[in-house]
């Protein structure tokens, strides 16, 4: 479920990026201009890929589990879209500030400057992946809560949900 939750959240961001330009979706509060587009947006409908992921999530459910709550999907997706917009803005500002200091022509950068730039982007991307894993685990747990007294089973990638 954790892997599917991660895929669902990633797809929500892709859909949001398209929605912020393509039609009039439900606008989410947040800064505008340098993150996911004009403003973070939550599309009105699931994308076909999101629909496929939800179908896979439903197939994993055990009869008798608590009812599947679709509202949790959109709530978690909206939270992740807002956070992803913030993370995108942080990455964009890092790149802009770095290039403002060292110039736009990466070919002209000294090896140590290139290494610093790469290390900075790697740290930002690692933080982004870590936050996605936390958000996916929260969504997976919300969709499939662990009964009291039971231990959570590890996901294929080693996370628990």
Secondary structure, DSSP 4 states (H G I P E B T S, - for coil): -HHHHHHHHHHHHHHHHHHHHHS--EEPSS--SSSSSSS-EE-SS--HHHHHHHHHHHHHPPTTSPPP-HHHHHHHHHHHHHHHHHHHHHHHHHHHHHHHHH-S-GGGS-HHHHHHHHHHHHHHHHHHHHHHHHHHHHHHHHHSPPPTTPPPPBPTTS-B-
